Amino acid sequence: MSRLSSSPRTSEVEVPRKTEADTSVAVAPGDFDAEVAAAAPRLRGPTLTAAIAFVAGTGFTLFGYDQGVMSALLTAKQFVNVFPQVATDPTLQSFLVAIYEIGCLVGALSNLWVGDWLGRRKTIVLGGVIMIIGAILQTASYSYAQMVVARIITGLGNGLNTSTVPSYHAECSPAANRGSLIMIEGSLITFGIMISYWIDFAFFWLSGSSAQWRVPIGLQIILALIMIGGISFLPESPRWLAKHGRNAEALAVISALDGKPHTDQGVRQTYNGILEAVAAEAHFGDDSSPLREIFTNGPSQNFRRAFLGVVIQCFQQITGINIITYYATLLFERLGIDDVKARIIAACNGTEYFLASLIAIFLIDRVGRRPLMLFGSIGQTITMVLLAVLGSVDTPGTQLASAVLLFVFNSFFAVGWLGMTWLYPAEIVGLRIRAPANAFSTASNWTFNFMVVMVTGPSFNNISWRTYIVFAALNAFIIPVVYLFFPETAGRSLEDMDVVFALAYKEGVSPVKVSLRKDVPPAGSQEADEILGIVNNGSGRSPPASVREEAGREVGEKSST
């Protein structure tokens, strides 16, 4: 039986006392079935799952391409001719690279309001359109100021996409292999980085034409067009639909994703589990906005869960990965490698980075999230220590070893942290706050990304190899924090995590301990309903449908105003 990120239930929704408000389908089941049939997506089953993975993957390939494309262009002859500041002032060089992150930050934060209003699909389209506009402006730039503005605009679109695509993919994925599917997105980030490095190298030889840098930047438009075109064939997230009272459409999408009729028991279990999660969160949230609820705790522990998403995105950036991603060619040139060889090695580094990321796809749902994060952090700490030691010696032999260690660092990061920070924030928070919480977590990524990229150039100029000591200490700091505070999410549905945190709150223990237990009742079961507070005074289990129908009516009224 398939589970679309939900939990099996022992039976259909039990309704001890039927009233007109107790169920969304009791009033006119024939009409409801007709609505479900009318809302059926064009694609179904594995074809639909593959299509969603392809479109989401294209979005992250675009993200990776845009991250990596500037690496080799910073020292390209034609680029320096148009923007001489990047060759004469390390701060202006870093600023041109890092200002992209400011655009991404603003785009991610705008999702606090845009994401739940437009829905997942329309937000992705909007982000893609903005990226196309930014890419056109970058390609046509003839001054430093124009390029800065163009990169901010491109970042706006990418910020919208990176705070939406993981949520959309997670909400449309089965719990059993949700991790693997979203880790593929992480691999496709590195795939985008890899192809950007090789394209930069291919156009490096056009040293007499500005096409040397304009074409590599402009090619990202193709990826954005594929993403926008692909999303038009895909359905909206069933969880977003249910949250906005569009239950027939939600059921139709769940049915299509499972490739089964909407009357199938497994499909109904998934559907009922999602509606109960909506009902529980509406019940706990009363009239508060999702943004305001992020700053609350109680049984839902919203603030704690949102904060974990913010912290994990911060941790990804302070590992120092973007020292390599944005400055790979410069790093190899600093090791005494000539211009052409440095570009070839940087492209090979990007290729190895992509291949290493594939390992995580096969491990994430078997090993779990916590072990991979701890493995990656330990390996990254050791690698940074070795880079600092070798940098202090600085001989031809140690330079070669340092070049190899940059490959090693990428490998540890690709396995432990690359896709993890796009998966975990979408898993750890509840449905009601998922869009604003992921906006905050993605904003954290771009804030610390900007900080790291901005300080890297001046840092290497001022303290040289000692920069690696700073990142070694930061990586070491991550290890105990992950061990003590990050719950395991592997094998659990998105709704199961509501039960984990509510049970931890009820028992006064750490959610980490509860997440590692095997006796946590699945979402939708009677035991889980009692933990979540969905109970009927004096008569056992309440009819959750009555609660969720009331929430659905409130949503419908808000949507119509």
C-alpha positions, 0 to 999 in steps of 0.5 A: 500500500502506497503512502504519499507522505502520510501514515496508514490508518486502521480504518476509514475516518470514524464518525460516531455522530454524523451530522451535515458538517461531519464529512465533506463528502456525505452531503452529495457523494455523487457530486463529490466523485464528479468533482474528483474525476473532473480535477484528475491530472493529465499524468498518473502514477510513476509517470507523474512522479517522474515528471514532478522529479524532472521539473523539480530537478530542472529548478535545482539544476538551474540553481546550481548552474547559476551558482557555478557559472561565475567561478571561471568568468571572474578571471576570463579576459573579456569579462575583466575587460568589461568589469575591470573592478573584479581584477583590481579590487578583491572586495568588489570582486566578492561583492559582485558574486555575493550580491546574488545572495541578497537577491535570493534572500529577498526572494525567499523572504517574499515567499512568506506572503507569496507562497501560500497565496499563489500556491506552489506551482504559480510561485515556481513559474513566477520565480522562473520568469524573474530569473529569465529577466535577470539572466537577460539583463546580466547577458546584456550588461556593459557596466559593473552597476548594471551587472550588480542589479541584474544579479540581484534580480536573478537572485529574486527569482532563485530565492522564490524557487529554492524556498518553494520547489523542495516543499512542493516535491516533498508534499508530492512524494511518498514517505518511503522514498521521499528522501531519495527523491529530494536528494536527487535535487541536491545532486542536480545542484552539483550537476548544474555546477558541473555543466557551468564549469565545463561550459565556462571552459569551452567558451574560455577559448573565445578570448576575442569575443564577449561571447566568452562570458555572455553565452555561459550566463545566457544559457541558464534561460533554457533551463528556466524555460524548461522548468516553466513549461514542465510545471504547466503539466503538473498538478498543485500540491495536494496538501496546499489544496487541502489547506485551502479547502479544495478537497476534491482536487486534493483527493484527485491529485493523491489518486493520480500520484498513487496511480489508483482510483480515488476510492482505493483504501490507501488513497483514502488513508492518505487523504484522511491523514492530510485532512486531519493534519489540516484540522488539527493545525487549524484547531490549535492555530485558531485565527492566528496567521501561519507567520505568527504561529511560527513564533509559538510552541505548545504541543505543535512546537512550531518555533522549535521546528522552524528554528531547526530549519533555519539552523540547518541552512545556516550550517550548510553555508558555514561549512565553507562549501561555497569557497570552492563553488564560487572560487574554484578556479581562483583557489587552484590558481592560488595553489600555483596552477596555471590558468588553463589547468586551473580551469580544467581541474575546477571542471573536474572538481565539479564533475567529482562533486556531482558523482559523489552526490549520487551516493547520498541518494542511495543512503538517505532513506536507509541510513537516515538523516542524522548519521549522514549529517554527522558523517559529513561534518566529521569528514569536513572538519578533518579536511579543513584542518589538513588544508590549514596544515598543508597551507602553512607549509606551502611547497609544490608537494603540499599544493598538490595535496591541497588540490586533492583535499578540495575534492575530498571536502566536496565528497564529504559535503555531497554525501552529508549536507548537499541535499539534506538542507533542502529536504530536512526543513520541508520535513520537520515543520507542520503543514500550516507553517510550511511555506513561511517556515521554508521561506525563513530557512531558505533566507537563512541559507542565502544570508550566510551564503552572502556572508561566506562569499563576501568575506572569502576574498578579503580573508584569503588576501589577509590571513591566507591559509588560516581561513581554513582554520576558521572553517574547521572550527565551524564544522566541528561546532556543527557535530554536537549540535546535530547530535543533540538537537536534530530529530530523525525524520527518515521513514516517517510521513510529514504528518507523523512528525506532528505526532513526534513533537506533540508526544515529546511535549506531552512527555517532557522529553527531547524530540530527538529521543522520541524520533528514534523510538519505534512505538510512536503511533502513526498519524491518523490512528486513534492514539495519534489523535489523542496525542494531538488533542483531537479527542471527544469529551467523554465519548472516545475519539472525536469525529476529526472530519467535523473539526476539519470541515469547520476549518475548511469552511473558514478557509473557503470564506477567506479564499472567496474574500 
